[in-house]
Amino acid sequence: MNNIILTWLVFIGTAAAIFFSGKRLSTVADKIGKVTGLGGAFVGVLLLPIVTTLPELSVTISAIIIDAPNLALGNLFGSNLLNLSLIFFMDIAQGKGPIAKKLSFDHILAVSMLTIILTIALTGIVEQELFTIGHLGGSSLLIFFVYFVSHTIHYRYHKRNPNLSTDPVDSSEPPDERNDSKNNTRSSESLKKLVFEFAVLGIIIIVSARFLSGAADTIAENTGLTEGLLGVVFLALSTSLPELVITLSAVKKGFFDQAFGSILGANILNMGLIFIVDTIYLKGPILQFSEQEIFNAAVIGILMTNVIAAGIIYRSKRSYFYLGIDAIVILILYIIFLISSIA
């Protein structure tokens, strides 16, 4: 009895640490984007996911160590769906009207890359790998290649077009053109402090998420959940808490591009982890061990990704119950996935 109470206290305490650290992390990331001139969408896609996806990495590797491939894959694919479902809550938090029309068109680049990676993963699941190299599957190798290509393209694109973000610009600190060298020195010092604070907050989130996942695993085992359901729902929920906190915090501040960029970046990084998992798992290509829940998650993930892409491109002003139709469809797809997994 005392052990159960202690487990719940660990769960609540670590969740609180992630919540408050995540709120501050969003602000720091936005300041780094302004100091470097890279913008909110770039920071969201490349910077925040590095920290927020590390909980998934630690839990996934732990699952491989205990020879639970579907627990590992379920955590990655389940986190993807949960992250995409946050768009519904982003739409609620931002107020009346669809949030998709407030997002920058440059997100389509990341959406396209995510769709390609998900399609490759789905092919590996359905075809049981078209080719292998040693114990590595061809799909994981292709995912590894596309992952790095996508980040290279995304970095070059934002370097050429740094002002595409629709996020509000903080004008409280106007530049002083008469003291360019002094301003550059201050910016350099400011960037060092911001990077240090970002690293400290990231460590807090990573350590807290590791204990949070352990507590969640213990709680889930006491409820009698199966391995597949535990991965795609319960573990995904616990490891995706950083994305939830950072995303909603950014939306409340009006940083819509940073929030959505964080979701896309986290999902791309999650899929990139398939290569690492496949490298560690020595019994064969890991995607060929996928159960039905993993297949369902891949299919629904592709659908959800393309729904939000259509919303960004079409930019409808019509809303239903103060929500965009794309956000509503995304929530429906996620509910369908949960029902099918439980069934």
Secondary structure, 3 states (H helix, E strand, C coil): CHHHHHHHHHHHHHHHHHHHHHHHHHHHHHHHHHHHCCCHHHHHHHHHHHHHCHHHHHHHHHHHHCCCHHHHHHHHHHHHHHHHHHHHHHHHHHCCCCCHHHCCCCHHHHHHHHHHHHHHHHHHHHHCCCCEECCEEHHHHHHHHHHHHHHHHHHHHHHHCCCCCCCCCCCCCCCCHHHHHHHHHHHHHHHHHHHHHHHHHHHHHHHHHHHHHHHHHHHHHHHCCCHHHHHHHHHHHHHCHHHHHHHHHHHHCCCHHHHHHHHHHHHHHHHHHHHHHHHHCCCCCHHHHCCHHHHHHHHHHHHHHHHHHHHHHHCCCCCECCECHHHHHHHHHHHHHHHHHHC
